[in-house]
Amino acid sequence: MKIAVVGSINMDMTVTAERIPLKGETVHGDSIRYIPGGKGANQAVAMAKLGAEVEMFGCVGADDHGKRLIENLKVNQVSTDHIKVLTGIPTGIAMITVGEHDNTIVVVPGANGCVDQTYADGIKEELVRFDMVVLQHEIPLETVWYLVHFLSQKQIPVVLNPAPASKVPQDIIDQVTYLTPNEHEALLIFGGDRSTEELLKAYPEKLIITQGSRGVTTCLKDGTILTVPSRKSAVVDTTGAGDTLNGAFSVKVAEGADIKTALTYANIAAGLSTEKFGAQSGMPTAAEVEQELKNMKGES
């Protein structure tokens, strides 16, 4: 089972504080750390930790951040053979403030903006060797749409995590295998004319809406609305929880699991990830998720 991720590779500059400042306000920070991140790289690491064979596709700068990020992917057993290193363009950075068990994030794309159609043309024949391709919105959207069209023609399953929030054309929605927005992203994509239930029923087992502490919801092919509750967690840092969920879900559906099994597994992985600091460093292994599944069955 081989999964490709085409997406962002960032260095997360993470500041912790007692709380997130209000507009125009200054607060004292507790610490600052530089942690490998980017939605694409996060999801690749999440999948690799859960036992998948993963390759990361994207761009970094020819700087210290870029070198460290590629090395980190390798350490986490993610293949980096087709990551392009660019001279004169900095590696992408995400500036994250963590406080009150929540976070705010500002992303500066840098080299991620160079994951363009020319880059896509150079990798697309590689992508047909994979069982699934995972995409997000932290690279140029034109590239995302271009690859979705290509992969659909090649009948390669695609998971699209439409974050950060942006409109998604109807033909792209039709062509992806799974679309995984949160509630805010779903509202931007589909508008507010239909209820969540109506939206889910329009796209059974394709549209999967994450709802934070309320879990994740989809519609089964028989029309039943399925809500998988989130795991109760001792939250330390929510950064990367959504990426963990997307990665874990992708691994299980690529393995052939039904959607309920995949979402249950993904929710547990996401819950475990919030109990440690940092996006990738907090992501659980397959053994940790399986142990938690056993613990939860024993309690029920």
TIMIRO-629181 format. One record per residue (C-alpha): residue number from 1; residue in one letter; x, y, z. Coordinates in Angstrom, 1 decimal. Each point is the difference from the previous one (the first is absolute). Layout:
! TIMIRO-629181
+-----+----+--------+--------+--------+
!   i ! aa !      X !      Y !      Z !
+-----+----+--------+--------+--------+
! NUM !  a !      X !      Y !      Z !
...
+-----+----+--------+--------+--------+
This chain:
! TIMIRO-629181
+-----+----+--------+--------+--------+
!   i ! aa !      X !      Y !      Z !
+-----+----+--------+--------+--------+
!   1 !  m !    0.0 !    0.0 !    0.0 !
!   2 !  k !    1.7 !    3.1 !   -1.3 !
!   3 !  i !   -1.3 !    3.6 !    0.6 !
!   4 !  a !    1.3 !    3.2 !   -1.6 !
!   5 !  v !   -0.4 !    3.4 !    1.6 !
!   6 !  v !    0.3 !    3.1 !   -2.2 !
!   7 !  g !    0.0 !    3.1 !    2.3 !
!   8 !  s !    1.6 !    2.4 !    2.3 !
!   9 !  i !    3.3 !   -0.4 !    1.9 !
!  10 !  n !    0.4 !    2.7 !    2.7 !
!  11 !  m !    2.0 !    0.8 !    3.0 !
!  12 !  d !   -2.4 !    0.8 !    2.9 !
!  13 !  m !    1.1 !    2.8 !    2.2 !
!  14 !  t !   -2.0 !   -0.8 !    3.1 !
!  15 !  v !   -0.5 !    2.4 !    2.9 !
!  16 !  t !   -1.7 !   -1.1 !    3.2 !
!  17 !  a !   -1.8 !    2.5 !    2.2 !
!  18 !  e !   -2.6 !    0.0 !    2.8 !
!  19 !  r !   -2.6 !    1.0 !   -2.5 !
!  20 !  i !   -0.3 !    1.2 !   -3.6 !
!  21 !  p !    0.2 !    3.8 !   -0.2 !
!  22 !  l !   -3.0 !    2.1 !   -1.1 !
!  23 !  k !    0.3 !    2.3 !   -3.0 !
!  24 !  g !    2.5 !    2.8 !    0.8 !
!  25 !  e !    1.0 !   -1.7 !    3.2 !
!  26 !  t !    3.5 !   -1.1 !    1.2 !
!  27 !  v !    0.4 !   -2.9 !    2.3 !
!  28 !  h !    3.2 !   -1.7 !    1.4 !
!  29 !  g !    1.0 !   -3.3 !   -1.6 !
!  30 !  d !    1.3 !   -3.0 !    1.9 !
!  31 !  s !    2.2 !   -1.6 !   -2.7 !
!  32 !  i !    0.7 !   -0.1 !   -3.7 !
!  33 !  r !    0.9 !   -3.1 !   -2.0 !
!  34 !  y !    0.7 !   -0.8 !   -3.6 !
!  35 !  i !   -1.9 !   -3.2 !   -0.9 !
!  36 !  p !   -0.3 !   -1.7 !   -3.4 !
!  37 !  g !   -3.5 !    0.5 !   -1.4 !
!  38 !  g !   -2.2 !    0.9 !   -3.0 !
!  39 !  k !   -3.3 !   -1.8 !   -0.6 !
!  40 !  g !    1.5 !   -2.2 !   -2.7 !
!  41 !  a !    3.0 !   -1.0 !    1.9 !
!  42 !  n !   -2.0 !   -0.5 !    3.2 !
!  43 !  q !   -2.4 !   -2.4 !   -1.7 !
!  44 !  a !    2.9 !   -1.9 !   -1.6 !
!  45 !  v !    1.7 !   -0.5 !    3.4 !
!  46 !  a !   -3.4 !   -1.0 !    1.6 !
!  47 !  m !   -0.4 !   -2.7 !   -2.6 !
!  48 !  a !    3.6 !   -1.2 !    0.2 !
!  49 !  k !   -0.3 !   -0.3 !    3.8 !
!  50 !  l !   -3.1 !   -2.1 !   -0.6 !
!  51 !  g !    1.9 !   -2.4 !   -2.2 !
!  52 !  a !   -0.7 !    1.2 !   -3.5 !
!  53 !  e !    2.6 !    0.3 !   -2.8 !
!  54 !  v !    0.0 !    3.7 !   -0.7 !
!  55 !  e !    1.7 !    2.4 !   -2.3 !
!  56 !  m !   -0.1 !    3.8 !    0.4 !
!  57 !  f !   -0.1 !    2.2 !   -3.1 !
!  58 !  g !    0.6 !    3.8 !    0.3 !
!  59 !  c !    2.5 !    2.8 !    0.2 !
!  60 !  v !    2.4 !    1.5 !    2.6 !
!  61 !  g !    2.6 !    2.7 !   -0.1 !
!  62 !  a !    3.7 !   -0.6 !   -0.1 !
!  63 !  d !    0.3 !    1.2 !    3.6 !
!  64 !  d !    0.5 !   -1.5 !    3.4 !
!  65 !  h !   -3.8 !   -0.5 !    0.5 !
!  66 !  g !   -0.2 !   -1.9 !   -3.2 !
!  67 !  k !    2.8 !   -2.3 !    0.8 !
!  68 !  r !   -1.4 !   -0.7 !    3.5 !
!  69 !  l !   -3.5 !   -0.7 !   -1.4 !
!  70 !  i !    1.3 !   -2.5 !   -2.6 !
!  71 !  e !    2.1 !   -1.7 !    2.6 !
!  72 !  n !   -3.0 !   -0.2 !    2.4 !
!  73 !  l !   -2.2 !   -1.6 !   -2.7 !
!  74 !  k !    2.7 !   -2.6 !   -0.6 !
!  75 !  v !    0.3 !   -0.7 !    3.7 !
!  76 !  n !   -3.7 !   -0.6 !    0.1 !
!  77 !  q !    0.3 !   -2.5 !   -2.9 !
!  78 !  v !   -1.6 !    2.3 !   -2.6 !
!  79 !  s !    1.7 !   -0.2 !   -3.5 !
!  80 !  t !    1.2 !    3.4 !   -1.2 !
!  81 !  d !    1.5 !   -0.9 !   -3.4 !
!  82 !  h !   -2.2 !    2.5 !   -1.9 !
!  83 !  i !    0.1 !    3.0 !    2.3 !
!  84 !  k !    1.4 !    2.9 !   -1.9 !
!  85 !  v !    2.6 !    2.3 !    1.7 !
!  86 !  l !   -0.2 !    3.6 !   -1.2 !
!  87 !  t !    2.7 !    2.6 !    0.0 !
!  88 !  g !   -0.9 !    3.5 !    0.9 !
!  89 !  i !   -3.5 !   -0.8 !    1.4 !
!  90 !  p !   -0.4 !   -0.7 !    3.8 !
!  91 !  t !   -1.6 !   -3.1 !    1.4 !
!  92 !  g !   -3.6 !    0.6 !    1.1 !
!  93 !  i !   -0.7 !    1.0 !    3.6 !
!  94 !  a !   -3.1 !   -0.2 !    2.2 !
!  95 !  m !   -0.1 !    2.3 !    3.0 !
!  96 !  i !   -2.1 !   -1.7 !    2.7 !
!  97 !  t !   -1.2 !    1.3 !    3.4 !
!  98 !  v !   -1.1 !   -2.7 !    2.5 !
!  99 !  g !   -2.0 !    1.0 !    3.0 !
! 100 !  e !   -3.1 !   -1.1 !    1.9 !
! 101 !  h !    0.0 !   -3.5 !   -1.7 !
! 102 !  d !   -0.4 !    1.7 !   -3.4 !
! 103 !  n !    2.1 !    1.7 !   -2.7 !
! 104 !  t !    0.2 !    2.6 !   -2.7 !
! 105 !  i !    2.1 !   -0.4 !   -3.1 !
! 106 !  v !    1.4 !    2.4 !   -2.6 !
! 107 !  v !    1.6 !   -1.7 !   -3.0 !
! 108 !  v !    2.7 !    1.6 !   -2.2 !
! 109 !  p !    0.1 !   -2.4 !   -3.1 !
! 110 !  g !    3.6 !    0.6 !   -1.3 !
! 111 !  a !    1.1 !   -2.9 !   -2.1 !
! 112 !  n !   -3.4 !   -1.7 !    0.3 !
! 113 !  g !   -1.2 !    2.6 !   -2.5 !
! 114 !  c !    2.3 !   -1.6 !   -2.6 !
! 115 !  v !   -1.9 !   -3.3 !    0.1 !
! 116 !  d !   -1.5 !    1.1 !   -3.4 !
! 117 !  q !   -1.1 !   -1.7 !   -3.1 !
! 118 !  t !    3.5 !   -0.3 !   -1.3 !
! 119 !  y !    1.0 !   -1.9 !    3.2 !
! 120 !  a !   -3.2 !   -2.1 !   -0.3 !
! 121 !  d !    0.8 !   -0.9 !   -3.6 !
! 122 !  g !    3.4 !   -1.3 !    1.2 !
! 123 !  i !   -1.6 !   -2.3 !    2.6 !
! 124 !  k !   -3.4 !   -1.1 !   -1.3 !
! 125 !  e !    1.3 !   -3.2 !   -1.6 !
! 126 !  e !    1.6 !   -0.9 !    3.3 !
! 127 !  l !   -3.4 !    0.5 !    1.7 !
! 128 !  v !   -1.7 !   -2.8 !   -2.0 !
! 129 !  r !    2.2 !   -2.5 !    1.9 !
! 130 !  f !   -1.8 !    0.7 !    3.2 !
! 131 !  d !   -3.2 !   -1.5 !    1.4 !
! 132 !  m !   -1.3 !    3.4 !    1.2 !
! 133 !  v !    1.0 !    3.7 !   -0.2 !
! 134 !  v !   -0.7 !    2.5 !    2.8 !
! 135 !  l !   -0.3 !    3.8 !   -0.7 !
! 136 !  q !   -0.6 !    3.2 !    2.0 !
! 137 !  h !   -0.3 !    3.7 !   -0.7 !
! 138 !  e !    3.4 !    1.3 !    1.2 !
! 139 !  i !    1.4 !   -0.2 !   -3.6 !
! 140 !  p !   -1.4 !    1.9 !   -3.0 !
! 141 !  l !   -3.6 !   -1.0 !   -0.5 !
! 142 !  e !    0.6 !   -0.2 !   -3.8 !
! 143 !  t !    2.4 !   -2.8 !    0.7 !
! 144 !  v !   -2.5 !   -1.8 !    2.2 !
! 145 !  w !   -2.7 !    0.2 !   -2.7 !
! 146 !  y !    2.4 !   -1.1 !   -2.7 !
! 147 !  l !    1.1 !   -3.1 !    1.9 !
! 148 !  v !   -3.5 !   -0.9 !    1.0 !
! 149 !  h !   -1.0 !    0.0 !   -3.7 !
! 150 !  f !    3.0 !   -2.1 !   -0.9 !
! 151 !  l !   -0.4 !   -2.5 !    2.8 !
! 152 !  s !   -3.7 !   -0.4 !   -0.7 !
! 153 !  q !    0.8 !   -0.9 !   -3.6 !
! 154 !  k !    2.5 !   -2.6 !    1.3 !
! 155 !  q !   -2.6 !   -1.3 !    2.6 !
! 156 !  i !    2.3 !    0.7 !    2.9 !
! 157 !  p !   -1.9 !    0.6 !    3.2 !
! 158 !  v !    0.4 !    3.6 !    1.4 !
! 159 !  v !   -0.5 !    1.4 !    3.4 !
! 160 !  l !   -0.4 !    3.8 !    0.0 !
! 161 !  n !    0.3 !    1.8 !    3.3 !
! 162 !  p !   -1.2 !    3.5 !   -1.1 !
! 163 !  a !    1.9 !    1.9 !    2.6 !
! 164 !  p !    0.7 !    2.9 !    0.3 !
! 165 !  a !   -3.6 !    0.8 !   -0.9 !
! 166 !  s !   -0.6 !    0.8 !   -3.7 !
! 167 !  k !   -2.7 !   -0.5 !   -2.6 !
! 168 !  v !    0.2 !   -3.4 !   -1.7 !
! 169 !  p !   -1.5 !   -0.2 !   -3.6 !
! 170 !  q !   -2.8 !   -2.5 !   -0.5 !
! 171 !  d !    1.9 !   -2.1 !   -2.5 !
! 172 !  i !    2.8 !   -0.5 !    2.6 !
! 173 !  i !   -2.5 !   -1.0 !    2.7 !
! 174 !  d !   -1.4 !   -2.6 !   -2.5 !
! 175 !  q !    3.4 !   -1.4 !   -0.9 !
! 176 !  v !    1.6 !   -0.4 !    3.4 !
! 177 !  t !   -0.7 !   -3.2 !    2.0 !
! 178 !  y !   -0.2 !    1.7 !    3.4 !
! 179 !  l !   -0.4 !    3.6 !    1.0 !
! 180 !  t !    0.8 !    0.8 !    3.6 !
! 181 !  p !   -0.8 !    3.5 !    1.0 !
! 182 !  n !   -0.7 !    1.3 !    3.5 !
! 183 !  e !   -3.3 !    1.8 !    0.6 !
! 184 !  h !    1.4 !    3.4 !   -0.9 !
! 185 !  e !    1.5 !   -1.3 !   -3.2 !
! 186 !  a !   -3.2 !   -1.9 !   -0.9 !
! 187 !  l !   -2.0 !    3.3 !    0.3 !
! 188 !  l !    2.4 !    1.8 !   -2.3 !
! 189 !  i !    0.0 !   -2.8 !   -2.6 !
! 190 !  f !   -3.7 !   -0.7 !    0.0 !
! 191 !  g !   -1.6 !    3.2 !    1.4 !
! 192 !  g !   -2.7 !    0.1 !    2.6 !
! 193 !  d !   -3.0 !   -0.9 !   -2.0 !
! 194 !  r !    0.0 !   -3.7 !    1.1 !
! 195 !  s !    0.2 !   -1.5 !    3.4 !
! 196 !  t !    3.0 !   -2.2 !    0.9 !
! 197 !  e !   -2.2 !   -3.0 !   -0.3 !
! 198 !  e !   -1.2 !    0.9 !   -3.4 !
! 199 !  l !    3.6 !    0.6 !   -1.2 !
! 200 !  l !    1.1 !   -3.3 !    1.4 !
! 201 !  k !   -2.8 !   -1.9 !   -1.7 !
! 202 !  a !    0.8 !    1.7 !   -3.3 !
! 203 !  y !    3.5 !   -1.5 !    0.2 !
! 204 !  p !   -0.2 !   -3.4 !    1.8 !
! 205 !  e !    3.3 !   -1.4 !    1.1 !
! 206 !  k !    1.8 !    2.8 !   -1.8 !
! 207 !  l !   -0.6 !    3.1 !    2.1 !
! 208 !  i !    1.5 !   -0.4 !    3.5 !
! 209 !  i !   -0.5 !    3.0 !    2.3 !
! 210 !  t !    2.2 !    0.3 !    3.1 !
! 211 !  q !   -1.6 !    1.7 !    3.0 !
! 212 !  g !    2.8 !    0.4 !    2.6 !
! 213 !  s !   -1.1 !   -1.2 !    3.4 !
! 214 !  r !   -3.3 !   -1.3 !   -1.5 !
! 215 !  g !    1.8 !   -2.5 !   -2.2 !
! 216 !  v !   -0.4 !   -0.7 !   -3.7 !
! 217 !  t !   -3.1 !   -0.5 !   -2.1 !
! 218 !  t !   -0.7 !   -1.6 !   -3.4 !
! 219 !  c !   -3.0 !   -1.7 !   -1.7 !
! 220 !  l !    0.1 !   -3.7 !   -0.8 !
! 221 !  k !   -1.1 !   -1.2 !   -3.4 !
! 222 !  d !   -3.3 !   -1.2 !    1.5 !
! 223 !  g !   -0.8 !    3.6 !    1.0 !
! 224 !  t !    0.8 !   -0.4 !    3.7 !
! 225 !  i !    1.8 !    2.9 !    1.6 !
! 226 !  l !    3.1 !   -1.3 !    1.8 !
! 227 !  t !    1.6 !    2.1 !    2.8 !
! 228 !  v !    3.1 !   -1.4 !    1.6 !
! 229 !  p !    0.6 !    1.7 !    3.4 !
! 230 !  s !    3.4 !    1.4 !    0.8 !
! 231 !  r !    2.2 !   -1.6 !    2.6 !
! 232 !  k !    0.2 !    1.6 !    3.4 !
! 233 !  s !    3.5 !    1.3 !    0.2 !
! 234 !  a !    2.2 !    1.9 !    2.5 !
! 235 !  v !    0.8 !    2.7 !   -2.5 !
! 236 !  v !    3.5 !    1.5 !   -0.1 !
! 237 !  d !    0.1 !    1.4 !   -3.6 !
! 238 !  t !   -2.6 !   -0.4 !   -2.8 !
! 239 !  t !    2.5 !    0.9 !   -2.7 !
! 240 !  g !    0.0 !   -2.8 !   -2.6 !
! 241 !  a !   -3.1 !   -1.8 !    1.3 !
! 242 !  g !   -1.9 !    0.5 !   -3.2 !
! 243 !  d !    3.0 !   -1.1 !   -2.0 !
! 244 !  t !    0.3 !   -3.1 !    2.1 !
! 245 !  l !   -3.7 !   -0.8 !   -0.6 !
! 246 !  n !    0.4 !    0.4 !   -3.7 !
! 247 !  g !    3.2 !   -2.1 !   -0.1 !
! 248 !  a !   -1.5 !   -2.8 !    2.1 !
! 249 !  f !   -3.2 !    0.0 !   -2.0 !
! 250 !  s !    1.9 !   -0.2 !   -3.2 !
! 251 !  v !    2.1 !   -3.0 !    1.3 !
! 252 !  k !   -3.0 !   -2.0 !    1.0 !
! 253 !  v !   -2.1 !    0.6 !   -3.2 !
! 254 !  a !    3.1 !   -0.8 !   -2.1 !
! 255 !  e !    0.2 !   -3.2 !    1.9 !
! 256 !  g !   -3.7 !   -0.8 !   -0.9 !
! 257 !  a !   -1.7 !    0.8 !    3.3 !
! 258 !  d !   -3.6 !    1.1 !   -0.1 !
! 259 !  i !   -0.6 !    3.7 !    0.7 !
! 260 !  k !   -1.3 !   -0.5 !    3.6 !
! 261 !  t !    3.1 !   -2.0 !    0.9 !
! 262 !  a !    2.3 !    2.5 !   -1.7 !
! 263 !  l !   -1.6 !    3.0 !    1.8 !
! 264 !  t !    0.0 !   -1.7 !    3.4 !
! 265 !  y !    3.7 !   -0.7 !   -0.4 !
! 266 !  a !    0.7 !    3.5 !   -1.3 !
! 267 !  n !   -1.8 !    1.7 !    2.9 !
! 268 !  i !    2.0 !   -2.0 !    2.5 !
! 269 !  a !    3.2 !    0.9 !   -1.7 !
! 270 !  a !   -0.9 !    3.6 !    0.0 !
! 271 !  g !   -1.0 !    0.0 !    3.7 !
! 272 !  l !    3.3 !   -1.6 !    0.9 !
! 273 !  s !    1.9 !    2.6 !   -2.0 !
! 274 !  t !   -1.4 !    2.9 !    2.1 !
! 275 !  e !    1.6 !   -1.5 !    3.2 !
! 276 !  k !    3.5 !    0.9 !   -1.1 !
! 277 !  f !    1.6 !    3.3 !   -1.1 !
! 278 !  g !    0.7 !    0.6 !   -3.7 !
! 279 !  a !   -1.7 !   -1.2 !   -3.1 !
! 280 !  q !    2.2 !   -2.8 !   -1.2 !
! 281 !  s !    1.6 !   -0.8 !    3.3 !
! 282 !  g !   -3.4 !   -0.6 !    1.5 !
! 283 !  m !   -1.2 !   -2.4 !   -2.6 !
! 284 !  p !   -0.6 !   -3.5 !    1.2 !
! 285 !  t !    1.4 !   -3.3 !   -1.4 !
! 286 !  a !   -2.2 !   -2.8 !   -1.2 !
! 287 !  a !    0.7 !   -2.0 !    3.2 !
! 288 !  e !   -1.2 !    3.0 !    2.2 !
! 289 !  v !   -3.2 !    0.3 !   -2.0 !
! 290 !  e !   -0.6 !   -3.8 !    0.1 !
! 291 !  q !    0.6 !    0.0 !    3.8 !
! 292 !  e !   -2.5 !    2.8 !    0.5 !
! 293 !  l !   -2.6 !   -1.8 !   -2.1 !
! 294 !  k !    0.5 !   -3.0 !    2.3 !
! 295 !  n !   -0.3 !    2.1 !    3.1 !
! 296 !  m !   -3.2 !    1.6 !   -1.3 !
! 297 !  k !   -1.6 !   -3.4 !   -0.8 !
! 298 !  g !    1.0 !   -1.2 !    3.5 !
! 299 !  e !   -1.8 !    3.0 !    1.6 !
! 300 !  s !   -3.2 !   -0.4 !   -2.0 !
+-----+----+--------+--------+--------+
